[in-house]
Amino acid sequence: MSSAKSTLRRRRAVTAPLDSRPTEKAETARAPTLRPSRPPPPFLLDFFPLESAEQTRLSRFYQRLREGRLSTTKCRTDGELHWPPRTACPVCHTTTLDWVDLPEEGRVYAFSAVLAGAPLGMEPDLPFVVGLVDLDGVGLRIFGRIEGAPWQACRIGQRVRVESYEAPEERVFYRFRVVDRSS
Amino acid sequence: MTERREVAIVGGVTTKFGVRPCTWSELAQEVGAALFHAVPELNASDVDSLFVGAAEPERFAFQSHVAPLAAEQMGLTPRRILQRTELACASGQSAIRSAYAAIASGLSDLAVAVGLEKMNLPSMAEANTSMACVMDRLWDGPAGATAPPFFAMVAQRHMLEFGTTEEQLAAVSEKNHRFANSNPTSQFHEKTFSKDKLLRLPLVAPPLRLGDCSSMTDGAAAVVLTSRESAQRYTQTPAWIRGTGQYSDFHNLANAGSLTEWTGLKHAAREGLRSAGIRSTDLDFAELHDCFTISEIVEYEAIGLCAPGEGGKYAEEGRSNLGGDIVVNPRGGLLGCGHPLGATGIAQAVEVYQQFSHSVPPSRQVPDPEWAMVHNLSGSANVHSVMIYSREAS
């Protein structure tokens, strides 16, 4: 028991800078999203992350995503905007980071489609489109699934919008949806 | 700083690559037995170190702690350095680099670098899952990021920015399959792939077709490395390691920057050539990491064989073929030989050794080669590893 307690204490101590805003700290405390009654698929054969505060110090990301907000961390010291969100800044190596919302739209920089050879659990999705999207005005180009048009109708420069969706076992993830097929 | 010893590859062997009806351990036994046949002067008791390039044995063979397993299967009892090297698709070259460092520093006198992968499983979906965890699984994984769609995006951007064509991609595949045709260890030995046939194969990740992609392959390869003092004991034609370079600047796909300008390879190639004291134009042949046709095209450009954007034309005009400026992938490449992740980098080094000793079939023998480059990328081209070999010691 005592060793479990000390692990918990240590984890809280290092998590503090990320949860530096009091309101967020309160939310983080009631974070768990996995229900013990229904065990998730084996973690090592499933690409969706474990999202609860028990498993990641970035559980805020998934909480905000549940509210429809794609967010990431920004370094309070040097202003660096990260993707993916982090717990330590890779530029100045400080750990005081703030959560910031990202733009809801962007443009496709490059895309392809997976027509065969999907990982386990993704076979029913075939064929599916993936791509790199330049989010409007923030200098971030992030990868994700693109929904709403077959790959033959997608094109570079296409406008897409970020959306969150329910992943298996009460989890949530982000993806893009085509905004206007004809533009 | 102490003097760095000169290091050479003094022999090596490649097993048959393909869909092999055997286990990981059986591949290790096979390559071990073959190595002692290929290098008759090799005594097991003299091998003081073993480096095992293996990318995903935990996934593909459900086996961890593979270095001592490989040693046992090969009949080796390392007493100085025993370790596995993992760098995804460059795991094999990592084993050679580590053996090189050990011998150059004097920590090892005689080392074996072996690479092996057993990738074909009853469930292809499971194998695809294993390949997908090379990417940033928490962020890129849930979208279904695997190698084909990533390199497809590279091809798409290259086509957009420079006008590269599907026919130019097929020219790379046709060339490498033709070389593999006369390499009995290759997965596609005695198989013919014309450009027309390649362009009719099904799309895997548009614009990439089946013939643009290297395959899931089982196979192993091993080389023996030693210092200048002992090289002549094993061979009259050592392949000397004359330079190395390596570079990595991102992992998550968001941080890739330009998809068509592989700055990591520019750095790695420049450092490799600089440390060898040569220019890219001095190279007689190169084993470049053609995991996809577009990879080889971007690599020509990043290494400096041609101008940015000219890689497609370079392939189409035969400048990377026998009789051209430089021969690229005379072994048959990953496209023609298959790509058992851990074995690939070692098999490329075996090819260098055999090219220098003129022991490959005439149809793929580079005329009187003196300098060679071996390159591996890994993951989403986010790591580039380069080695420069010469048939002469410095």
Interface residues (C-beta under 8 A of the other chain):
Chain A: L45 F47 F48 P49 W83 P84 Y109 A110 F111 S112 A113 V114 L115 A116 G117 A118 P119 L120 M122 E123 D125 F128 V130 G131 L132 L140 R141 I142 F143 G144 R145 W151 I156 A167 F173 R175
Chain B: S123 M124 A125 E126 N128 T129 M131 A132 C133 D136 R137 L138 W139 D140 G141 P142 A143 G144 A145 T146 P148 P149 F150 A152 M153 V154 Q156 R157 L160 P202 L203 V204 A205 P206 P207 L208 N252 L253 A254 N255 A256 L259
